[in-house]
Amino acid sequence: MDAFARRLQVQERLTVQIADSLNDALRPKGVGVVMEALHLCMAMRGVEKQNAVTVTNAMRGAFLSRPETRAEFLNLVRGRFEGI
């Protein structure tokens, strides 16, 4: 993640790049990436937005084609990432 996050970009694109890289390098049956990030651009706009956190996800393979696999994965991480 650090290698991709060094560049200025939107979180959605970063999430997709990580999923694609894992999928290309490992060739697994499926990849699921969930990312939670604090948006400093939102936090700098005012006190009421100090904790502007966004959650994004990207699915590949079995996580994309099999709804039950995707649901199981998202249920496992849901406790950590409430925004999914």
ZADRENZA-107284 format. One record per residue: residue number from 1; x, y, z of N, C-alpha, C in turn; chain. Coordinates in Angstrom, 2 decimals. Layout:
<recs>
rec num=NUM | n.x=X | n.y=Y | n.z=Z | ca.x=X | ca.y=Y | ca.z=Z | c.x=X | c.y=Y | c.z=Z | chaine=A
...
</recs>
This chain:
<recs>
rec num=1 | n.x=0.80 | n.y=-1.17 | n.z=0.00 | ca.x=0.00 | ca.y=0.00 | ca.z=0.00 | c.x=0.87 | c.y=1.26 | c.z=0.00 | chaine=A
rec num=2 | n.x=1.94 | n.y=1.24 | n.z=0.75 | ca.x=2.80 | ca.y=2.43 | ca.z=0.83 | c.x=3.33 | c.y=2.86 | c.z=-0.53 | chaine=A
rec num=3 | n.x=3.65 | n.y=1.91 | n.z=-1.38 | ca.x=4.19 | ca.y=2.25 | ca.z=-2.70 | c.x=3.17 | c.y=3.02 | c.z=-3.53 | chaine=A
rec num=4 | n.x=1.90 | n.y=2.65 | n.z=-3.45 | ca.x=0.86 | ca.y=3.33 | ca.z=-4.22 | c.x=0.43 | c.y=4.63 | c.z=-3.56 | chaine=A
rec num=5 | n.x=0.45 | n.y=4.68 | n.z=-2.24 | ca.x=-0.06 | ca.y=5.84 | ca.z=-1.50 | c.x=0.87 | c.y=7.04 | c.z=-1.58 | chaine=A
rec num=6 | n.x=2.08 | n.y=6.87 | n.z=-2.05 | ca.x=3.01 | ca.y=7.99 | ca.z=-2.15 | c.x=2.55 | c.y=9.03 | c.z=-3.16 | chaine=A
rec num=7 | n.x=1.81 | n.y=8.59 | n.z=-4.16 | ca.x=1.32 | ca.y=9.51 | ca.z=-5.19 | c.x=0.01 | c.y=10.15 | c.z=-4.75 | chaine=A
rec num=8 | n.x=-0.23 | n.y=11.36 | n.z=-5.17 | ca.x=-1.49 | ca.y=12.03 | ca.z=-4.90 | c.x=-2.56 | c.y=11.43 | c.z=-5.80 | chaine=A
rec num=9 | n.x=-3.61 | n.y=10.86 | n.z=-5.20 | ca.x=-4.67 | ca.y=10.23 | ca.z=-5.98 | c.x=-5.90 | c.y=10.02 | c.z=-5.12 | chaine=A
rec num=10 | n.x=-6.98 | n.y=9.65 | n.z=-5.75 | ca.x=-8.21 | ca.y=9.42 | ca.z=-4.99 | c.x=-8.16 | c.y=8.02 | c.z=-4.37 | chaine=A
rec num=11 | n.x=-8.85 | n.y=7.88 | n.z=-3.26 | ca.x=-8.84 | ca.y=6.63 | ca.z=-2.51 | c.x=-9.40 | c.y=5.46 | c.z=-3.33 | chaine=A
rec num=12 | n.x=-10.43 | n.y=5.72 | n.z=-4.12 | ca.x=-11.03 | ca.y=4.65 | ca.z=-4.92 | c.x=-10.00 | c.y=4.05 | c.z=-5.88 | chaine=A
rec num=13 | n.x=-9.22 | n.y=4.90 | n.z=-6.52 | ca.x=-8.19 | ca.y=4.42 | ca.z=-7.46 | c.x=-7.10 | c.y=3.65 | c.z=-6.72 | chaine=A
rec num=14 | n.x=-6.73 | n.y=4.13 | n.z=-5.56 | ca.x=-5.71 | ca.y=3.46 | ca.z=-4.75 | c.x=-6.18 | c.y=2.05 | c.z=-4.36 | chaine=A
rec num=15 | n.x=-7.42 | n.y=1.93 | n.z=-3.97 | ca.x=-7.99 | ca.y=0.63 | ca.z=-3.59 | c.x=-7.95 | c.y=-0.34 | c.z=-4.77 | chaine=A
rec num=16 | n.x=-8.32 | n.y=0.14 | n.z=-5.94 | ca.x=-8.32 | ca.y=-0.68 | ca.z=-7.16 | c.x=-6.90 | c.y=-1.10 | c.z=-7.53 | chaine=A
rec num=17 | n.x=-5.94 | n.y=-0.17 | n.z=-7.43 | ca.x=-4.55 | ca.y=-0.49 | ca.z=-7.77 | c.x=-4.00 | c.y=-1.58 | c.z=-6.86 | chaine=A
rec num=18 | n.x=-4.32 | n.y=-1.52 | n.z=-5.59 | ca.x=-3.84 | ca.y=-2.55 | ca.z=-4.65 | c.x=-4.47 | c.y=-3.90 | c.z=-4.99 | chaine=A
rec num=19 | n.x=-5.77 | n.y=-3.92 | n.z=-5.25 | ca.x=-6.45 | ca.y=-5.18 | ca.z=-5.59 | c.x=-5.87 | c.y=-5.76 | c.z=-6.88 | chaine=A
rec num=20 | n.x=-5.68 | n.y=-4.93 | n.z=-7.89 | ca.x=-5.12 | ca.y=-5.41 | ca.z=-9.16 | c.x=-3.70 | c.y=-5.93 | c.z=-8.99 | chaine=A
rec num=21 | n.x=-2.89 | n.y=-5.26 | n.z=-8.20 | ca.x=-1.51 | ca.y=-5.70 | ca.z=-7.99 | c.x=-1.45 | c.y=-7.05 | c.z=-7.28 | chaine=A
rec num=22 | n.x=-2.26 | n.y=-7.21 | n.z=-6.24 | ca.x=-2.32 | ca.y=-8.50 | ca.z=-5.54 | c.x=-2.80 | c.y=-9.60 | c.z=-6.48 | chaine=A
rec num=23 | n.x=-3.82 | n.y=-9.28 | n.z=-7.27 | ca.x=-4.36 | ca.y=-10.27 | ca.z=-8.20 | c.x=-3.32 | c.y=-10.67 | c.z=-9.26 | chaine=A
rec num=24 | n.x=-2.61 | n.y=-9.69 | n.z=-9.80 | ca.x=-1.60 | ca.y=-9.97 | ca.z=-10.83 | c.x=-0.40 | c.y=-10.73 | c.z=-10.27 | chaine=A
rec num=25 | n.x=0.06 | n.y=-10.36 | n.z=-9.08 | ca.x=1.26 | ca.y=-10.97 | ca.z=-8.50 | c.x=1.00 | c.y=-12.37 | c.z=-7.95 | chaine=A
rec num=26 | n.x=-0.15 | n.y=-12.57 | n.z=-7.34 | ca.x=-0.41 | ca.y=-13.83 | ca.z=-6.64 | c.x=-1.27 | c.y=-14.81 | c.z=-7.43 | chaine=A
rec num=27 | n.x=-2.04 | n.y=-14.30 | n.z=-8.36 | ca.x=-2.98 | ca.y=-15.12 | ca.z=-9.15 | c.x=-3.88 | c.y=-15.99 | c.z=-8.25 | chaine=A
rec num=28 | n.x=-4.51 | n.y=-15.39 | n.z=-7.23 | ca.x=-5.39 | ca.y=-16.16 | ca.z=-6.35 | c.x=-6.75 | c.y=-16.36 | c.z=-7.00 | chaine=A
rec num=29 | n.x=-7.61 | n.y=-17.14 | n.z=-6.33 | ca.x=-8.97 | ca.y=-17.31 | ca.z=-6.82 | c.x=-9.80 | c.y=-16.05 | c.z=-6.62 | chaine=A
rec num=30 | n.x=-9.37 | n.y=-15.22 | n.z=-5.68 | ca.x=-10.09 | ca.y=-13.98 | ca.z=-5.45 | c.x=-9.29 | c.y=-13.03 | c.z=-4.58 | chaine=A
rec num=31 | n.x=-9.59 | n.y=-11.75 | n.z=-4.73 | ca.x=-8.95 | ca.y=-10.71 | ca.z=-3.92 | c.x=-10.03 | c.y=-9.76 | c.z=-3.42 | chaine=A
rec num=32 | n.x=-9.96 | n.y=-9.44 | n.z=-2.14 | ca.x=-10.84 | ca.y=-8.44 | ca.z=-1.57 | c.x=-9.99 | c.y=-7.43 | c.z=-0.82 | chaine=A
rec num=33 | n.x=-10.14 | n.y=-6.16 | n.z=-1.15 | ca.x=-9.40 | ca.y=-5.10 | ca.z=-0.48 | c.x=-10.42 | c.y=-4.10 | c.z=0.09 | chaine=A
rec num=34 | n.x=-10.29 | n.y=-3.83 | n.z=1.38 | ca.x=-11.11 | ca.y=-2.81 | ca.z=2.03 | c.x=-10.15 | c.y=-1.79 | c.z=2.62 | chaine=A
rec num=35 | n.x=-10.39 | n.y=-0.52 | n.z=2.31 | ca.x=-9.49 | ca.y=0.52 | ca.z=2.78 | c.x=-10.28 | c.y=1.60 | c.z=3.51 | chaine=A
rec num=36 | n.x=-9.79 | n.y=1.96 | n.z=4.68 | ca.x=-10.35 | ca.y=3.05 | ca.z=5.46 | c.x=-9.29 | c.y=4.14 | c.z=5.53 | chaine=A
rec num=37 | n.x=-9.67 | n.y=5.36 | n.z=5.18 | ca.x=-8.67 | ca.y=6.44 | ca.z=5.17 | c.x=-9.26 | c.y=7.72 | c.z=5.73 | chaine=A
rec num=38 | n.x=-8.42 | n.y=8.46 | n.z=6.41 | ca.x=-8.76 | ca.y=9.78 | ca.z=6.91 | c.x=-8.42 | c.y=10.78 | c.z=5.82 | chaine=A
rec num=39 | n.x=-9.38 | n.y=11.56 | n.z=5.43 | ca.x=-9.18 | ca.y=12.52 | ca.z=4.35 | c.x=-8.77 | c.y=13.86 | c.z=4.93 | chaine=A
rec num=40 | n.x=-7.51 | n.y=14.19 | n.z=4.78 | ca.x=-6.99 | ca.y=15.44 | ca.z=5.32 | c.x=-7.59 | c.y=16.65 | c.z=4.62 | chaine=A
rec num=41 | n.x=-7.92 | n.y=16.52 | n.z=3.33 | ca.x=-8.53 | ca.y=17.65 | ca.z=2.64 | c.x=-9.88 | c.y=18.00 | c.z=3.26 | chaine=A
rec num=42 | n.x=-10.61 | n.y=17.00 | n.z=3.72 | ca.x=-11.90 | ca.y=17.25 | ca.z=4.38 | c.x=-11.67 | c.y=17.77 | c.z=5.80 | chaine=A
rec num=43 | n.x=-10.69 | n.y=17.23 | n.z=6.48 | ca.x=-10.42 | ca.y=17.63 | ca.z=7.86 | c.x=-9.97 | c.y=19.08 | c.z=7.94 | chaine=A
rec num=44 | n.x=-9.31 | n.y=19.57 | n.z=6.89 | ca.x=-8.80 | ca.y=20.94 | ca.z=6.90 | c.x=-9.90 | c.y=21.96 | c.z=6.64 | chaine=A
rec num=45 | n.x=-11.07 | n.y=21.52 | n.z=6.20 | ca.x=-12.15 | ca.y=22.45 | ca.z=5.84 | c.x=-12.93 | c.y=22.98 | c.z=7.04 | chaine=A
rec num=46 | n.x=-12.82 | n.y=22.32 | n.z=8.17 | ca.x=-13.56 | ca.y=22.82 | ca.z=9.33 | c.x=-13.58 | c.y=21.82 | c.z=10.45 | chaine=A
rec num=47 | n.x=-13.89 | n.y=22.29 | n.z=11.64 | ca.x=-13.88 | ca.y=21.46 | ca.z=12.83 | c.x=-14.90 | c.y=20.34 | c.z=12.72 | chaine=A
rec num=48 | n.x=-16.07 | n.y=20.62 | n.z=12.10 | ca.x=-17.13 | ca.y=19.62 | ca.z=12.02 | c.x=-16.75 | c.y=18.43 | c.z=11.14 | chaine=A
rec num=49 | n.x=-15.69 | n.y=18.53 | n.z=10.37 | ca.x=-15.26 | ca.y=17.46 | ca.z=9.49 | c.x=-13.90 | c.y=16.90 | c.z=9.89 | chaine=A
rec num=50 | n.x=-13.53 | n.y=17.03 | n.z=11.14 | ca.x=-12.21 | ca.y=16.61 | ca.z=11.60 | c.x=-11.99 | c.y=15.10 | c.z=11.46 | chaine=A
rec num=51 | n.x=-13.04 | n.y=14.32 | n.z=11.56 | ca.x=-12.89 | ca.y=12.85 | ca.z=11.47 | c.x=-13.53 | c.y=12.33 | c.z=10.19 | chaine=A
rec num=52 | n.x=-13.23 | n.y=12.95 | n.z=9.07 | ca.x=-13.80 | ca.y=12.56 | ca.z=7.78 | c.x=-13.11 | c.y=11.30 | c.z=7.28 | chaine=A
rec num=53 | n.x=-13.71 | n.y=10.16 | n.z=7.58 | ca.x=-13.15 | ca.y=8.86 | ca.z=7.21 | c.x=-14.01 | c.y=8.26 | c.z=6.10 | chaine=A
rec num=54 | n.x=-13.38 | n.y=7.71 | n.z=5.08 | ca.x=-14.08 | ca.y=7.08 | ca.z=3.98 | c.x=-13.59 | c.y=5.64 | c.z=3.84 | chaine=A
rec num=55 | n.x=-14.52 | n.y=4.74 | n.z=3.56 | ca.x=-14.20 | ca.y=3.33 | ca.z=3.36 | c.x=-14.50 | c.y=2.98 | c.z=1.90 | chaine=A
rec num=56 | n.x=-13.53 | n.y=2.36 | n.z=1.23 | ca.x=-13.73 | ca.y=1.90 | ca.z=-0.14 | c.x=-13.35 | c.y=0.42 | c.z=-0.21 | chaine=A
rec num=57 | n.x=-13.85 | n.y=-0.26 | n.z=-1.25 | ca.x=-13.47 | ca.y=-1.66 | ca.z=-1.43 | c.x=-13.35 | c.y=-1.98 | c.z=-2.91 | chaine=A
rec num=58 | n.x=-12.58 | n.y=-3.01 | n.z=-3.20 | ca.x=-12.41 | ca.y=-3.50 | ca.z=-4.57 | c.x=-12.37 | c.y=-5.02 | c.z=-4.50 | chaine=A
rec num=59 | n.x=-13.12 | n.y=-5.66 | n.z=-5.36 | ca.x=-13.21 | ca.y=-7.12 | ca.z=-5.38 | c.x=-12.75 | c.y=-7.64 | c.z=-6.74 | chaine=A
rec num=60 | n.x=-12.09 | n.y=-8.78 | n.z=-6.71 | ca.x=-11.64 | ca.y=-9.46 | ca.z=-7.93 | c.x=-11.94 | c.y=-10.95 | c.z=-7.79 | chaine=A
rec num=61 | n.x=-12.05 | n.y=-11.64 | n.z=-8.91 | ca.x=-12.22 | ca.y=-13.09 | ca.z=-8.92 | c.x=-13.47 | c.y=-13.55 | c.z=-8.19 | chaine=A
rec num=62 | n.x=-13.29 | n.y=-14.52 | n.z=-7.30 | ca.x=-14.42 | ca.y=-15.13 | ca.z=-6.58 | c.x=-15.18 | c.y=-14.11 | c.z=-5.73 | chaine=A
rec num=63 | n.x=-14.49 | n.y=-13.11 | n.z=-5.24 | ca.x=-15.17 | ca.y=-12.09 | ca.z=-4.44 | c.x=-16.10 | c.y=-11.24 | c.z=-5.30 | chaine=A
rec num=64 | n.x=-15.82 | n.y=-11.16 | n.z=-6.58 | ca.x=-16.65 | ca.y=-10.38 | ca.z=-7.49 | c.x=-17.76 | c.y=-11.24 | c.z=-8.10 | chaine=A
rec num=65 | n.x=-17.42 | n.y=-12.46 | n.z=-8.46 | ca.x=-18.38 | ca.y=-13.31 | ca.z=-9.19 | c.x=-19.30 | c.y=-14.12 | c.z=-8.28 | chaine=A
rec num=66 | n.x=-18.94 | n.y=-14.31 | n.z=-7.02 | ca.x=-19.77 | ca.y=-15.12 | ca.z=-6.11 | c.x=-20.29 | c.y=-14.25 | c.z=-4.98 | chaine=A
rec num=67 | n.x=-21.56 | n.y=-13.88 | n.z=-5.04 | ca.x=-22.13 | ca.y=-13.00 | ca.z=-4.01 | c.x=-21.99 | c.y=-13.54 | c.z=-2.59 | chaine=A
rec num=68 | n.x=-22.08 | n.y=-14.85 | n.z=-2.42 | ca.x=-21.96 | ca.y=-15.42 | ca.z=-1.07 | c.x=-20.54 | c.y=-15.29 | c.z=-0.52 | chaine=A
rec num=69 | n.x=-19.55 | n.y=-15.39 | n.z=-1.38 | ca.x=-18.16 | ca.y=-15.21 | ca.z=-0.97 | c.x=-17.90 | c.y=-13.76 | c.z=-0.59 | chaine=A
rec num=70 | n.x=-18.40 | n.y=-12.85 | n.z=-1.42 | ca.x=-18.25 | ca.y=-11.42 | ca.z=-1.14 | c.x=-18.95 | c.y=-11.06 | c.z=0.18 | chaine=A
rec num=71 | n.x=-20.17 | n.y=-11.57 | n.z=0.38 | ca.x=-20.93 | ca.y=-11.28 | ca.z=1.60 | c.x=-20.21 | c.y=-11.80 | c.z=2.84 | chaine=A
rec num=72 | n.x=-19.64 | n.y=-12.99 | n.z=2.75 | ca.x=-18.90 | ca.y=-13.55 | ca.z=3.89 | c.x=-17.69 | c.y=-12.68 | c.z=4.22 | chaine=A
rec num=73 | n.x=-16.95 | n.y=-12.29 | n.z=3.19 | ca.x=-15.78 | ca.y=-11.43 | ca.z=3.40 | c.x=-16.17 | c.y=-10.10 | c.z=4.05 | chaine=A
rec num=74 | n.x=-17.19 | n.y=-9.45 | n.z=3.49 | ca.x=-17.60 | ca.y=-8.15 | ca.z=4.02 | c.x=-18.16 | c.y=-8.26 | c.z=5.43 | chaine=A
rec num=75 | n.x=-18.83 | n.y=-9.36 | n.z=5.74 | ca.x=-19.31 | ca.y=-9.58 | ca.z=7.11 | c.x=-18.15 | c.y=-9.72 | c.z=8.08 | chaine=A
rec num=76 | n.x=-17.07 | n.y=-10.37 | n.z=7.66 | ca.x=-15.91 | ca.y=-10.54 | ca.z=8.52 | c.x=-15.23 | c.y=-9.21 | c.z=8.84 | chaine=A
rec num=77 | n.x=-15.19 | n.y=-8.31 | n.z=7.88 | ca.x=-14.52 | ca.y=-7.03 | ca.z=8.11 | c.x=-15.48 | c.y=-5.93 | c.z=8.56 | chaine=A
rec num=78 | n.x=-16.75 | n.y=-6.18 | n.z=8.53 | ca.x=-17.75 | ca.y=-5.15 | ca.z=8.86 | c.x=-17.55 | c.y=-4.58 | c.z=10.26 | chaine=A
rec num=79 | n.x=-17.16 | n.y=-5.40 | n.z=11.21 | ca.x=-16.93 | ca.y=-4.91 | ca.z=12.57 | c.x=-15.83 | c.y=-3.87 | c.z=12.62 | chaine=A
rec num=80 | n.x=-14.87 | n.y=-3.98 | n.z=11.76 | ca.x=-13.75 | ca.y=-3.04 | ca.z=11.71 | c.x=-14.06 | c.y=-1.81 | c.z=10.86 | chaine=A
rec num=81 | n.x=-14.78 | n.y=-2.04 | n.z=9.77 | ca.x=-15.09 | ca.y=-0.98 | ca.z=8.83 | c.x=-16.59 | c.y=-0.79 | c.z=8.77 | chaine=A
rec num=82 | n.x=-17.11 | n.y=0.08 | n.z=9.59 | ca.x=-18.56 | ca.y=0.28 | ca.z=9.69 | c.x=-19.18 | c.y=0.89 | c.z=8.45 | chaine=A
rec num=83 | n.x=-18.38 | n.y=1.51 | n.z=7.58 | ca.x=-18.93 | ca.y=2.20 | ca.z=6.42 | c.x=-19.24 | c.y=1.32 | c.z=5.22 | chaine=A
rec num=84 | n.x=-18.98 | n.y=0.03 | n.z=5.32 | ca.x=-19.19 | ca.y=-0.86 | ca.z=4.16 | c.x=-20.66 | c.y=-1.13 | c.z=3.96 | chaine=A
</recs>
